[in-house]
Amino acid sequence: MNAPVMAPASDGAIEDRVADVIVGPPQPLGDGFRPYERFEVREDGAHFTRDILRVGEVVSVLPYDPVRQRFVLIRQFRLAAHLSTGKGDIVELVAGRVDEGESAEAAARRECLEEIGVAPRALMRVFSFLPTPGVTDEHATLFLAAVDSSEVPARAGLAEEAETTHPFTVPVTEALAAIEAGTVGNLFLIGALQWYALNPARIAAFLEGGS
């Protein structure tokens, strides 16, 4: 006799939900480039500890020149990438933390000025996401920025933050092809480029309204 075919369990809508947990106060483990803290957690009868790198709110920006059909990206050394893949000179979006009392939009404009040397002519909020919720509380908001790529300098970054960025422009077609070729590994960049490829109508409406 054949066993009955069971339907897969359904958990309702595909959405993040508030968790029924008890989280204890933070226990500092280190306070270097970012604070590192330990928490005691109780969930569904289980008791466990989790160590979290505290980053908080950040923004990332995909600068786009609609006249020249080019993106403005940056190169920057990342130690974690160097240790993980041996390729520490990685291609990235404009990105940075949102300062206390600052809006995400204001942070996006400021980071563009700091990291690529030009201010956006218009900004569109795209979506927010959690890059690595298993290890950090980083919460990122992605923006699309309309810029004039002809104004981008060869070097940018803030000396007081020990940050040197190397902005460069790249045709849209080449940037999208890099995803398929697997030559870039930064998920902020990959997600932004994929979103761009999937949303031509929304981007056209944004550019028309911001012109």
Secondary structure as UniProt FT lines:
FT   STRAND          21..23
FT   STRAND          27..31
FT   STRAND          35..43
FT   TURN            44..45
FT   STRAND          46..53
FT   STRAND          57..65
FT   TURN            66..69
FT   STRAND          70..77
FT   HELIX           79..85
FT   STRAND          89..92
FT   STRAND          94..97
FT   TURN            100..101
FT   HELIX           104..116
FT   STRAND          122..129
FT   TURN            133..135
FT   STRAND          139..146
FT   HELIX           149..151
FT   HELIX           159..161
FT   STRAND          165..171
FT   HELIX           172..181
FT   HELIX           187..198
FT   HELIX           200..210
//
